[in-house]
Amino acid sequence: MRSSVPRRLLAAAAVLPLALSACGTSAHATKTAAAAPAAFELPRPTGPHQAVGTTELHLVDAGRADPWVPGRTRELMVSVWYPATRASGPKAPYLRPGVAEELSKVDALGVFKAGTVDWAGARTHAAEGAPADARRARPVVLYSPGFGVPRALGTTIAEELASRGYVVVTVDHTYETAPVEFPGGRVELQRLPPQGPQRLKTGLDARVKDTRLVLDRLAALRAGRNPDAEGRTLPSGLGRSLDLSRVGMFGHSAGGIEAAEAMRTDRRVDAGIDMDGTMQYAENDFVRVAETGLDRPFMLMGAASGGSPQTHLTTPSWGSFWNRSTGWKRDLNVPAASHYSYTDVQAILPALDGALDVPAEHRTALIGTVDPERMTASVRAYVTAFFDRALLGRHRPVLDRPSPRHPDVRFIR
């Protein structure tokens, strides 16, 4: 499986978001849509900045045609998560109303039957539009989700990093992600050609250019301009809180590959993490960064969906990347985890399991058999420690050797 086109590369490329599991299953929960939709809560962030704020930006790349839809100009929706001056105010929804409505129409993850989950009622821990704590500028970290997956699935780790003093920007990739809601309630669905290596190459090229657009617009925000296409009022202090001399990027699946490739092409990105994204399009057809490596800090975080654990010793593209990278690096693996263990699914699925009776085999396909709370804590600990080290120069012993606090995590040497 490691040398074929892995599902980890650009996983969950469904017609509607999360309609397929990481292993392509189509099983449904046993409850029916007639029952009241089941609710869930996200884990609360644990950092010292308990006041976290969030806002959205509509970004338009006026000089770039959309790669998926002829005649359209490339446009994105992003969320910004940041330390705020106060925690009061309404908590932002987990999904925008139009996205929640579309998600409620499909069998999400191949497990949650349409109408059985209260997607619209879920809330984050961040106050929408709260003033930013701009007493000092803070490192910026970008997050990109897996192929076809909404940026919302990175909310737990985005809020955690914001609670620890980072500004985090999560990105949707329009017409690949399904769906994306724009200001005024306009919802754009997924519009992709048939599967194949060329689609993957087009997707990664678009994502890397999207990263460049986001960084350009953040620079404008830092300079005092409003990059939002509608010119909507932004939280006070947001631009001043950005330290764009210290930028990291991480992502899940295709988002992790994007982080590496963006670092190769844009020196503004100082450090990155790939969460279970295989760096190849097809057998012997590697993403360029796997052939060149990187000279800046990078961390691989793997799981074991579909077979043996993904590491630089077992996955050819990771091995090529590892051997050619000269910067600080780590390869961590959780063999009891699965592909979606590095997303909010790790918390959402167990929270809904009691109400919806998810079959054990389908739960395992998505998030493995690792203890859910322990996995969430480990991802938070290692991601935060990595960016503390790479962007702030702080020594974090958890990165040096295995920790008894995180017994599921293996260091791959």
Beta strands, then each sheet from edge to edge (+ up, - down):
strand 1: 52-65
strand 2: 73-83
strand 3: 91-93
strand 4: 123-128
strand 5: 138-144
strand 6: 167-172
strand 7: 180-181
strand 8: 187-188
strand 9: 242-252
strand 10: 271-275
strand 11: 280-282
strand 12: 285-286
strand 13: 298-302
strand 14: 329-333
strand 15: 410-411
sheet 1: 3+ 4- 1- 2+ 6- 5- 9- 10- 13- 14- 15+
sheet 2: 7+ 8-
sheet 3: 11+ 12-
end
